C-alpha cells in the first residue's frame, strides 16, 4: 500500500468516527431529565392517584382504635411505674442495709 492510500484510509476512518461523536450530544439532550416543575407536577398527580386507592377508616373505627391506643399507653405506663417503684425500693433497701 502506498502512503497516499494509508492517509486516505485514515481520513475516511476519522470521518466515520466523527458522526458517531456528533450523535452522542443529540442523544444526551433526549436523556436529559425534565425540569423541577414538571417533576413536582408528576409527583403530585401520582400522589393524588395513590390517595384515591387508600381505604380510609370510618370515624367510628378511628375513635375505637384511638381509644385502644390510649388504653394500651396507660397500661404500659402503669407497668413501668410499678417496676420503677419496685426497683427504687430494692435500691433503697440495699443502701440502708449496707450503711449509706
Phi and psi restraints in degrees (range 20) as a CNS / XPLOR table:
assign (resid 1 and name C) (resid 2 and name N)
       (resid 2 and name CA) (resid 2 and name C) 1.0 -85.3 20.0 2
assign (resid 2 and name N) (resid 2 and name CA)
       (resid 2 and name C) (resid 3 and name N) 1.0 166.4 20.0 2
assign (resid 2 and name C) (resid 3 and name N)
       (resid 3 and name CA) (resid 3 and name C) 1.0 -61.1 20.0 2
assign (resid 3 and name N) (resid 3 and name CA)
       (resid 3 and name C) (resid 4 and name N) 1.0 -35.6 20.0 2
assign (resid 3 and name C) (resid 4 and name N)
       (resid 4 and name CA) (resid 4 and name C) 1.0 -63.6 20.0 2
assign (resid 4 and name N) (resid 4 and name CA)
       (resid 4 and name C) (resid 5 and name N) 1.0 -42.6 20.0 2
assign (resid 4 and name C) (resid 5 and name N)
       (resid 5 and name CA) (resid 5 and name C) 1.0 -65.9 20.0 2
assign (resid 5 and name N) (resid 5 and name CA)
       (resid 5 and name C) (resid 6 and name N) 1.0 -39.4 20.0 2
assign (resid 5 and name C) (resid 6 and name N)
       (resid 6 and name CA) (resid 6 and name C) 1.0 -62.9 20.0 2
assign (resid 6 and name N) (resid 6 and name CA)
       (resid 6 and name C) (resid 7 and name N) 1.0 -44.1 20.0 2
assign (resid 6 and name C) (resid 7 and name N)
       (resid 7 and name CA) (resid 7 and name C) 1.0 -64.8 20.0 2
assign (resid 7 and name N) (resid 7 and name CA)
       (resid 7 and name C) (resid 8 and name N) 1.0 -40.8 20.0 2
assign (resid 7 and name C) (resid 8 and name N)
       (resid 8 and name CA) (resid 8 and name C) 1.0 -63.9 20.0 2
assign (resid 8 and name N) (resid 8 and name CA)
       (resid 8 and name C) (resid 9 and name N) 1.0 -41.3 20.0 2
assign (resid 8 and name C) (resid 9 and name N)
       (resid 9 and name CA) (resid 9 and name C) 1.0 -66.4 20.0 2
assign (resid 9 and name N) (resid 9 and name CA)
       (resid 9 and name C) (resid 10 and name N) 1.0 -40.8 20.0 2
assign (resid 9 and name C) (resid 10 and name N)
       (resid 10 and name CA) (resid 10 and name C) 1.0 -63.3 20.0 2
assign (resid 10 and name N) (resid 10 and name CA)
       (resid 10 and name C) (resid 11 and name N) 1.0 -42.3 20.0 2
assign (resid 10 and name C) (resid 11 and name N)
       (resid 11 and name CA) (resid 11 and name C) 1.0 -65.6 20.0 2
assign (resid 11 and name N) (resid 11 and name CA)
       (resid 11 and name C) (resid 12 and name N) 1.0 -41.6 20.0 2
assign (resid 11 and name C) (resid 12 and name N)
       (resid 12 and name CA) (resid 12 and name C) 1.0 -69.0 20.0 2
assign (resid 12 and name N) (resid 12 and name CA)
       (resid 12 and name C) (resid 13 and name N) 1.0 -33.2 20.0 2
assign (resid 12 and name C) (resid 13 and name N)
       (resid 13 and name CA) (resid 13 and name C) 1.0 -66.9 20.0 2
assign (resid 13 and name N) (resid 13 and name CA)
       (resid 13 and name C) (resid 14 and name N) 1.0 -40.5 20.0 2
assign (resid 13 and name C) (resid 14 and name N)
       (resid 14 and name CA) (resid 14 and name C) 1.0 -66.7 20.0 2
assign (resid 14 and name N) (resid 14 and name CA)
       (resid 14 and name C) (resid 15 and name N) 1.0 -38.2 20.0 2
assign (resid 14 and name C) (resid 15 and name N)
       (resid 15 and name CA) (resid 15 and name C) 1.0 -64.7 20.0 2
assign (resid 15 and name N) (resid 15 and name CA)
       (resid 15 and name C) (resid 16 and name N) 1.0 -36.8 20.0 2
assign (resid 15 and name C) (resid 16 and name N)
       (resid 16 and name CA) (resid 16 and name C) 1.0 -70.8 20.0 2
assign (resid 16 and name N) (resid 16 and name CA)
       (resid 16 and name C) (resid 17 and name N) 1.0 -32.7 20.0 2
assign (resid 16 and name C) (resid 17 and name N)
       (resid 17 and name CA) (resid 17 and name C) 1.0 -74.9 20.0 2
assign (resid 17 and name N) (resid 17 and name CA)
       (resid 17 and name C) (resid 18 and name N) 1.0 -31.8 20.0 2
assign (resid 17 and name C) (resid 18 and name N)
       (resid 18 and name CA) (resid 18 and name C) 1.0 -63.7 20.0 2
assign (resid 18 and name N) (resid 18 and name CA)
       (resid 18 and name C) (resid 19 and name N) 1.0 -44.8 20.0 2
assign (resid 18 and name C) (resid 19 and name N)
       (resid 19 and name CA) (resid 19 and name C) 1.0 -59.8 20.0 2
assign (resid 19 and name N) (resid 19 and name CA)
       (resid 19 and name C) (resid 20 and name N) 1.0 -33.4 20.0 2
assign (resid 19 and name C) (resid 20 and name N)
       (resid 20 and name CA) (resid 20 and name C) 1.0 -64.3 20.0 2
assign (resid 20 and name N) (resid 20 and name CA)
       (resid 20 and name C) (resid 21 and name N) 1.0 -38.6 20.0 2
assign (resid 20 and name C) (resid 21 and name N)
       (resid 21 and name CA) (resid 21 and name C) 1.0 -68.3 20.0 2
assign (resid 21 and name N) (resid 21 and name CA)
       (resid 21 and name C) (resid 22 and name N) 1.0 -35.5 20.0 2
assign (resid 21 and name C) (resid 22 and name N)
       (resid 22 and name CA) (resid 22 and name C) 1.0 -70.0 20.0 2
assign (resid 22 and name N) (resid 22 and name CA)
       (resid 22 and name C) (resid 23 and name N) 1.0 -27.6 20.0 2
assign (resid 22 and name C) (resid 23 and name N)
       (resid 23 and name CA) (resid 23 and name C) 1.0 -72.1 20.0 2
assign (resid 23 and name N) (resid 23 and name CA)
       (resid 23 and name C) (resid 24 and name N) 1.0 -28.7 20.0 2
assign (resid 23 and name C) (resid 24 and name N)
       (resid 24 and name CA) (resid 24 and name C) 1.0 -62.7 20.0 2
assign (resid 24 and name N) (resid 24 and name CA)
       (resid 24 and name C) (resid 25 and name N) 1.0 -46.7 20.0 2
assign (resid 24 and name C) (resid 25 and name N)
       (resid 25 and name CA) (resid 25 and name C) 1.0 -62.8 20.0 2
assign (resid 25 and name N) (resid 25 and name CA)
       (resid 25 and name C) (resid 26 and name N) 1.0 -34.5 20.0 2
assign (resid 25 and name C) (resid 26 and name N)
       (resid 26 and name CA) (resid 26 and name C) 1.0 -64.9 20.0 2
assign (resid 26 and name N) (resid 26 and name CA)
       (resid 26 and name C) (resid 27 and name N) 1.0 -40.4 20.0 2
assign (resid 26 and name C) (resid 27 and name N)
       (resid 27 and name CA) (resid 27 and name C) 1.0 -69.0 20.0 2
assign (resid 27 and name N) (resid 27 and name CA)
       (resid 27 and name C) (resid 28 and name N) 1.0 -37.0 20.0 2
assign (resid 27 and name C) (resid 28 and name N)
       (resid 28 and name CA) (resid 28 and name C) 1.0 -63.1 20.0 2
assign (resid 28 and name N) (resid 28 and name CA)
       (resid 28 and name C) (resid 29 and name N) 1.0 -35.4 20.0 2
assign (resid 28 and name C) (resid 29 and name N)
       (resid 29 and name CA) (resid 29 and name C) 1.0 -66.1 20.0 2
assign (resid 29 and name N) (resid 29 and name CA)
       (resid 29 and name C) (resid 30 and name N) 1.0 -35.4 20.0 2
assign (resid 29 and name C) (resid 30 and name N)
       (resid 30 and name CA) (resid 30 and name C) 1.0 -70.6 20.0 2
assign (resid 30 and name N) (resid 30 and name CA)
       (resid 30 and name C) (resid 31 and name N) 1.0 -34.2 20.0 2
assign (resid 30 and name C) (resid 31 and name N)
       (resid 31 and name CA) (resid 31 and name C) 1.0 -80.8 20.0 2
assign (resid 31 and name N) (resid 31 and name CA)
       (resid 31 and name C) (resid 32 and name N) 1.0 -6.9 20.0 2
assign (resid 31 and name C) (resid 32 and name N)
       (resid 32 and name CA) (resid 32 and name C) 1.0 -63.2 20.0 2
assign (resid 32 and name N) (resid 32 and name CA)
       (resid 32 and name C) (resid 33 and name N) 1.0 133.4 20.0 2
assign (resid 32 and name C) (resid 33 and name N)
       (resid 33 and name CA) (resid 33 and name C) 1.0 -72.8 20.0 2
assign (resid 33 and name N) (resid 33 and name CA)
       (resid 33 and name C) (resid 34 and name N) 1.0 154.0 20.0 2
assign (resid 33 and name C) (resid 34 and name N)
       (resid 34 and name CA) (resid 34 and name C) 1.0 -67.0 20.0 2
assign (resid 34 and name N) (resid 34 and name CA)
       (resid 34 and name C) (resid 35 and name N) 1.0 165.7 20.0 2
assign (resid 34 and name C) (resid 35 and name N)
       (resid 35 and name CA) (resid 35 and name C) 1.0 -68.4 20.0 2
assign (resid 35 and name N) (resid 35 and name CA)
       (resid 35 and name C) (resid 36 and name N) 1.0 170.2 20.0 2
assign (resid 35 and name C) (resid 36 and name N)
       (resid 36 and name CA) (resid 36 and name C) 1.0 -63.5 20.0 2
assign (resid 36 and name N) (resid 36 and name CA)
       (resid 36 and name C) (resid 37 and name N) 1.0 -37.2 20.0 2
assign (resid 36 and name C) (resid 37 and name N)
       (resid 37 and name CA) (resid 37 and name C) 1.0 -64.3 20.0 2
assign (resid 37 and name N) (resid 37 and name CA)
       (resid 37 and name C) (resid 38 and name N) 1.0 -42.7 20.0 2
assign (resid 37 and name C) (resid 38 and name N)
       (resid 38 and name CA) (resid 38 and name C) 1.0 -67.2 20.0 2
assign (resid 38 and name N) (resid 38 and name CA)
       (resid 38 and name C) (resid 39 and name N) 1.0 -40.1 20.0 2
assign (resid 38 and name C) (resid 39 and name N)
       (resid 39 and name CA) (resid 39 and name C) 1.0 -66.8 20.0 2
assign (resid 39 and name N) (resid 39 and name CA)
       (resid 39 and name C) (resid 40 and name N) 1.0 -39.5 20.0 2
assign (resid 39 and name C) (resid 40 and name N)
       (resid 40 and name CA) (resid 40 and name C) 1.0 -66.8 20.0 2
assign (resid 40 and name N) (resid 40 and name CA)
       (resid 40 and name C) (resid 41 and name N) 1.0 -40.9 20.0 2
assign (resid 40 and name C) (resid 41 and name N)
       (resid 41 and name CA) (resid 41 and name C) 1.0 -60.8 20.0 2
assign (resid 41 and name N) (resid 41 and name CA)
       (resid 41 and name C) (resid 42 and name N) 1.0 -43.9 20.0 2
assign (resid 41 and name C) (resid 42 and name N)
       (resid 42 and name CA) (resid 42 and name C) 1.0 -63.0 20.0 2
assign (resid 42 and name N) (resid 42 and name CA)
       (resid 42 and name C) (resid 43 and name N) 1.0 -41.9 20.0 2
assign (resid 42 and name C) (resid 43 and name N)
       (resid 43 and name CA) (resid 43 and name C) 1.0 -59.2 20.0 2
assign (resid 43 and name N) (resid 43 and name CA)
       (resid 43 and name C) (resid 44 and name N) 1.0 -47.0 20.0 2
assign (resid 43 and name C) (resid 44 and name N)
       (resid 44 and name CA) (resid 44 and name C) 1.0 -70.8 20.0 2
assign (resid 44 and name N) (resid 44 and name CA)
       (resid 44 and name C) (resid 45 and name N) 1.0 -33.1 20.0 2
assign (resid 44 and name C) (resid 45 and name N)
       (resid 45 and name CA) (resid 45 and name C) 1.0 -64.0 20.0 2
assign (resid 45 and name N) (resid 45 and name CA)
       (resid 45 and name C) (resid 46 and name N) 1.0 -44.1 20.0 2
assign (resid 45 and name C) (resid 46 and name N)
       (resid 46 and name CA) (resid 46 and name C) 1.0 -67.5 20.0 2
assign (resid 46 and name N) (resid 46 and name CA)
       (resid 46 and name C) (resid 47 and name N) 1.0 -36.1 20.0 2
assign (resid 46 and name C) (resid 47 and name N)
       (resid 47 and name CA) (resid 47 and name C) 1.0 -62.4 20.0 2
assign (resid 47 and name N) (resid 47 and name CA)
       (resid 47 and name C) (resid 48 and name N) 1.0 -45.6 20.0 2
assign (resid 47 and name C) (resid 48 and name N)
       (resid 48 and name CA) (resid 48 and name C) 1.0 -61.8 20.0 2
assign (resid 48 and name N) (resid 48 and name CA)
       (resid 48 and name C) (resid 49 and name N) 1.0 -41.1 20.0 2
assign (resid 48 and name C) (resid 49 and name N)
       (resid 49 and name CA) (resid 49 and name C) 1.0 -62.7 20.0 2
assign (resid 49 and name N) (resid 49 and name CA)
       (resid 49 and name C) (resid 50 and name N) 1.0 -42.5 20.0 2
assign (resid 49 and name C) (resid 50 and name N)
       (resid 50 and name CA) (resid 50 and name C) 1.0 -69.9 20.0 2
assign (resid 50 and name N) (resid 50 and name CA)
       (resid 50 and name C) (resid 51 and name N) 1.0 -36.7 20.0 2
assign (resid 50 and name C) (resid 51 and name N)
       (resid 51 and name CA) (resid 51 and name C) 1.0 -68.2 20.0 2
assign (resid 51 and name N) (resid 51 and name CA)
       (resid 51 and name C) (resid 52 and name N) 1.0 -24.4 20.0 2
assign (resid 51 and name C) (resid 52 and name N)
       (resid 52 and name CA) (resid 52 and name C) 1.0 -70.2 20.0 2
assign (resid 52 and name N) (resid 52 and name CA)
       (resid 52 and name C) (resid 53 and name N) 1.0 -23.8 20.0 2
assign (resid 52 and name C) (resid 53 and name N)
       (resid 53 and name CA) (resid 53 and name C) 1.0 -83.8 20.0 2
assign (resid 53 and name N) (resid 53 and name CA)
       (resid 53 and name C) (resid 54 and name N) 1.0 -12.5 20.0 2
assign (resid 53 and name C) (resid 54 and name N)
       (resid 54 and name CA) (resid 54 and name C) 1.0 -72.0 20.0 2
assign (resid 54 and name N) (resid 54 and name CA)
       (resid 54 and name C) (resid 55 and name N) 1.0 137.9 20.0 2
assign (resid 54 and name C) (resid 55 and name N)
       (resid 55 and name CA) (resid 55 and name C) 1.0 -91.5 20.0 2
assign (resid 55 and name N) (resid 55 and name CA)
       (resid 55 and name C) (resid 56 and name N) 1.0 96.4 20.0 2
assign (resid 55 and name C) (resid 56 and name N)
       (resid 56 and name CA) (resid 56 and name C) 1.0 -75.8 20.0 2
assign (resid 56 and name N) (resid 56 and name CA)
       (resid 56 and name C) (resid 57 and name N) 1.0 139.2 20.0 2
assign (resid 56 and name C) (resid 57 and name N)
       (resid 57 and name CA) (resid 57 and name C) 1.0 -73.5 20.0 2
assign (resid 57 and name N) (resid 57 and name CA)
       (resid 57 and name C) (resid 58 and name N) 1.0 157.4 20.0 2
assign (resid 57 and name C) (resid 58 and name N)
       (resid 58 and name CA) (resid 58 and name C) 1.0 -77.9 20.0 2
assign (resid 58 and name N) (resid 58 and name CA)
       (resid 58 and name C) (resid 59 and name N) 1.0 169.5 20.0 2
assign (resid 58 and name C) (resid 59 and name N)
       (resid 59 and name CA) (resid 59 and name C) 1.0 -63.7 20.0 2
assign (resid 59 and name N) (resid 59 and name CA)
       (resid 59 and name C) (resid 60 and name N) 1.0 -42.1 20.0 2
assign (resid 59 and name C) (resid 60 and name N)
       (resid 60 and name CA) (resid 60 and name C) 1.0 -64.5 20.0 2
assign (resid 60 and name N) (resid 60 and name CA)
       (resid 60 and name C) (resid 61 and name N) 1.0 -40.6 20.0 2
assign (resid 60 and name C) (resid 61 and name N)
       (resid 61 and name CA) (resid 61 and name C) 1.0 -65.1 20.0 2
assign (resid 61 and name N) (resid 61 and name CA)
       (resid 61 and name C) (resid 62 and name N) 1.0 -40.6 20.0 2
assign (resid 61 and name C) (resid 62 and name N)
       (resid 62 and name CA) (resid 62 and name C) 1.0 -63.3 20.0 2
assign (resid 62 and name N) (resid 62 and name CA)
       (resid 62 and name C) (resid 63 and name N) 1.0 -43.6 20.0 2
assign (resid 62 and name C) (resid 63 and name N)
       (resid 63 and name CA) (resid 63 and name C) 1.0 -64.5 20.0 2
assign (resid 63 and name N) (resid 63 and name CA)
       (resid 63 and name C) (resid 64 and name N) 1.0 -41.9 20.0 2
assign (resid 63 and name C) (resid 64 and name N)
       (resid 64 and name CA) (resid 64 and name C) 1.0 -61.3 20.0 2
assign (resid 64 and name N) (resid 64 and name CA)
       (resid 64 and name C) (resid 65 and name N) 1.0 -48.0 20.0 2
assign (resid 64 and name C) (resid 65 and name N)
       (resid 65 and name CA) (resid 65 and name C) 1.0 -68.2 20.0 2
assign (resid 65 and name N) (resid 65 and name CA)
       (resid 65 and name C) (resid 66 and name N) 1.0 -35.0 20.0 2
assign (resid 65 and name C) (resid 66 and name N)
       (resid 66 and name CA) (resid 66 and name C) 1.0 -63.5 20.0 2
assign (resid 66 and name N) (resid 66 and name CA)
       (resid 66 and name C) (resid 67 and name N) 1.0 -42.1 20.0 2
assign (resid 66 and name C) (resid 67 and name N)
       (resid 67 and name CA) (resid 67 and name C) 1.0 -61.7 20.0 2
assign (resid 67 and name N) (resid 67 and name CA)
       (resid 67 and name C) (resid 68 and name N) 1.0 -40.5 20.0 2
assign (resid 67 and name C) (resid 68 and name N)
       (resid 68 and name CA) (resid 68 and name C) 1.0 -63.7 20.0 2
assign (resid 68 and name N) (resid 68 and name CA)
       (resid 68 and name C) (resid 69 and name N) 1.0 -43.0 20.0 2
assign (resid 68 and name C) (resid 69 and name N)
       (resid 69 and name CA) (resid 69 and name C) 1.0 -63.8 20.0 2
assign (resid 69 and name N) (resid 69 and name CA)
       (resid 69 and name C) (resid 70 and name N) 1.0 -43.7 20.0 2
assign (resid 69 and name C) (resid 70 and name N)
       (resid 70 and name CA) (resid 70 and name C) 1.0 -64.0 20.0 2
assign (resid 70 and name N) (resid 70 and name CA)
       (resid 70 and name C) (resid 71 and name N) 1.0 -43.2 20.0 2
assign (resid 70 and name C) (resid 71 and name N)
       (resid 71 and name CA) (resid 71 and name C) 1.0 -62.2 20.0 2
assign (resid 71 and name N) (resid 71 and name CA)
       (resid 71 and name C) (resid 72 and name N) 1.0 -43.3 20.0 2
assign (resid 71 and name C) (resid 72 and name N)
       (resid 72 and name CA) (resid 72 and name C) 1.0 -64.0 20.0 2
assign (resid 72 and name N) (resid 72 and name CA)
       (resid 72 and name C) (resid 73 and name N) 1.0 -39.8 20.0 2
assign (resid 72 and name C) (resid 73 and name N)
       (resid 73 and name CA) (resid 73 and name C) 1.0 -63.6 20.0 2
assign (resid 73 and name N) (resid 73 and name CA)
       (resid 73 and name C) (resid 74 and name N) 1.0 -40.4 20.0 2
assign (resid 73 and name C) (resid 74 and name N)
       (resid 74 and name CA) (resid 74 and name C) 1.0 -65.4 20.0 2
assign (resid 74 and name N) (resid 74 and name CA)
       (resid 74 and name C) (resid 75 and name N) 1.0 -44.7 20.0 2
assign (resid 74 and name C) (resid 75 and name N)
       (resid 75 and name CA) (resid 75 and name C) 1.0 -61.8 20.0 2
assign (resid 75 and name N) (resid 75 and name CA)
       (resid 75 and name C) (resid 76 and name N) 1.0 -46.0 20.0 2
assign (resid 75 and name C) (resid 76 and name N)
       (resid 76 and name CA) (resid 76 and name C) 1.0 -63.8 20.0 2
assign (resid 76 and name N) (resid 76 and name CA)
       (resid 76 and name C) (resid 77 and name N) 1.0 -39.3 20.0 2
assign (resid 76 and name C) (resid 77 and name N)
       (resid 77 and name CA) (resid 77 and name C) 1.0 -61.5 20.0 2
assign (resid 77 and name N) (resid 77 and name CA)
       (resid 77 and name C) (resid 78 and name N) 1.0 -42.0 20.0 2
assign (resid 77 and name C) (resid 78 and name N)
       (resid 78 and name CA) (resid 78 and name C) 1.0 -64.8 20.0 2
assign (resid 78 and name N) (resid 78 and name CA)
       (resid 78 and name C) (resid 79 and name N) 1.0 -42.5 20.0 2
assign (resid 78 and name C) (resid 79 and name N)
       (resid 79 and name CA) (resid 79 and name C) 1.0 -62.5 20.0 2
assign (resid 79 and name N) (resid 79 and name CA)
       (resid 79 and name C) (resid 80 and name N) 1.0 -44.2 20.0 2
assign (resid 79 and name C) (resid 80 and name N)
       (resid 80 and name CA) (resid 80 and name C) 1.0 -63.9 20.0 2
assign (resid 80 and name N) (resid 80 and name CA)
       (resid 80 and name C) (resid 81 and name N) 1.0 -41.0 20.0 2
assign (resid 80 and name C) (resid 81 and name N)
       (resid 81 and name CA) (resid 81 and name C) 1.0 -62.0 20.0 2
assign (resid 81 and name N) (resid 81 and name CA)
       (resid 81 and name C) (resid 82 and name N) 1.0 -41.4 20.0 2
assign (resid 81 and name C) (resid 82 and name N)
       (resid 82 and name CA) (resid 82 and name C) 1.0 -63.6 20.0 2
assign (resid 82 and name N) (resid 82 and name CA)
       (resid 82 and name C) (resid 83 and name N) 1.0 -48.3 20.0 2
assign (resid 82 and name C) (resid 83 and name N)
       (resid 83 and name CA) (resid 83 and name C) 1.0 -63.9 20.0 2
assign (resid 83 and name N) (resid 83 and name CA)
       (resid 83 and name C) (resid 84 and name N) 1.0 -36.8 20.0 2
assign (resid 83 and name C) (resid 84 and name N)
       (resid 84 and name CA) (resid 84 and name C) 1.0 -64.7 20.0 2
assign (resid 84 and name N) (resid 84 and name CA)
       (resid 84 and name C) (resid 85 and name N) 1.0 -43.2 20.0 2
assign (resid 84 and name C) (resid 85 and name N)
       (resid 85 and name CA) (resid 85 and name C) 1.0 -63.6 20.0 2
assign (resid 85 and name N) (resid 85 and name CA)
       (resid 85 and name C) (resid 86 and name N) 1.0 -42.8 20.0 2
assign (resid 85 and name C) (resid 86 and name N)
       (resid 86 and name CA) (resid 86 and name C) 1.0 -63.0 20.0 2
assign (resid 86 and name N) (resid 86 and name CA)
       (resid 86 and name C) (resid 87 and name N) 1.0 -44.3 20.0 2
assign (resid 86 and name C) (resid 87 and name N)
       (resid 87 and name CA) (resid 87 and name C) 1.0 -64.1 20.0 2
assign (resid 87 and name N) (resid 87 and name CA)
       (resid 87 and name C) (resid 88 and name N) 1.0 -40.0 20.0 2
assign (resid 87 and name C) (resid 88 and name N)
       (resid 88 and name CA) (resid 88 and name C) 1.0 -63.7 20.0 2
assign (resid 88 and name N) (resid 88 and name CA)
       (resid 88 and name C) (resid 89 and name N) 1.0 -40.7 20.0 2
assign (resid 88 and name C) (resid 89 and name N)
       (resid 89 and name CA) (resid 89 and name C) 1.0 -66.1 20.0 2
assign (resid 89 and name N) (resid 89 and name CA)
       (resid 89 and name C) (resid 90 and name N) 1.0 -40.2 20.0 2
assign (resid 89 and name C) (resid 90 and name N)
       (resid 90 and name CA) (resid 90 and name C) 1.0 -65.3 20.0 2
assign (resid 90 and name N) (resid 90 and name CA)
       (resid 90 and name C) (resid 91 and name N) 1.0 -42.9 20.0 2
assign (resid 90 and name C) (resid 91 and name N)
       (resid 91 and name CA) (resid 91 and name C) 1.0 -65.0 20.0 2
assign (resid 91 and name N) (resid 91 and name CA)
       (resid 91 and name C) (resid 92 and name N) 1.0 -43.3 20.0 2
assign (resid 91 and name C) (resid 92 and name N)
       (resid 92 and name CA) (resid 92 and name C) 1.0 -60.9 20.0 2
assign (resid 92 and name N) (resid 92 and name CA)
       (resid 92 and name C) (resid 93 and name N) 1.0 -41.3 20.0 2
assign (resid 92 and name C) (resid 93 and name N)
       (resid 93 and name CA) (resid 93 and name C) 1.0 -64.5 20.0 2
assign (resid 93 and name N) (resid 93 and name CA)
       (resid 93 and name C) (resid 94 and name N) 1.0 -42.8 20.0 2
assign (resid 93 and name C) (resid 94 and name N)
       (resid 94 and name CA) (resid 94 and name C) 1.0 -65.8 20.0 2
assign (resid 94 and name N) (resid 94 and name CA)
       (resid 94 and name C) (resid 95 and name N) 1.0 -40.4 20.0 2
assign (resid 94 and name C) (resid 95 and name N)
       (resid 95 and name CA) (resid 95 and name C) 1.0 -67.8 20.0 2
assign (resid 95 and name N) (resid 95 and name CA)
       (resid 95 and name C) (resid 96 and name N) 1.0 -40.7 20.0 2
assign (resid 95 and name C) (resid 96 and name N)
       (resid 96 and name CA) (resid 96 and name C) 1.0 -71.4 20.0 2
assign (resid 96 and name N) (resid 96 and name CA)
       (resid 96 and name C) (resid 97 and name N) 1.0 -29.0 20.0 2
assign (resid 96 and name C) (resid 97 and name N)
       (resid 97 and name CA) (resid 97 and name C) 1.0 -70.9 20.0 2
assign (resid 97 and name N) (resid 97 and name CA)
       (resid 97 and name C) (resid 98 and name N) 1.0 -37.7 20.0 2
assign (resid 97 and name C) (resid 98 and name N)
       (resid 98 and name CA) (resid 98 and name C) 1.0 -99.4 20.0 2
assign (resid 98 and name N) (resid 98 and name CA)
       (resid 98 and name C) (resid 99 and name N) 1.0 15.5 20.0 2
assign (resid 98 and name C) (resid 99 and name N)
       (resid 99 and name CA) (resid 99 and name C) 1.0 82.6 20.0 2
assign (resid 99 and name N) (resid 99 and name CA)
       (resid 99 and name C) (resid 100 and name N) 1.0 30.6 20.0 2
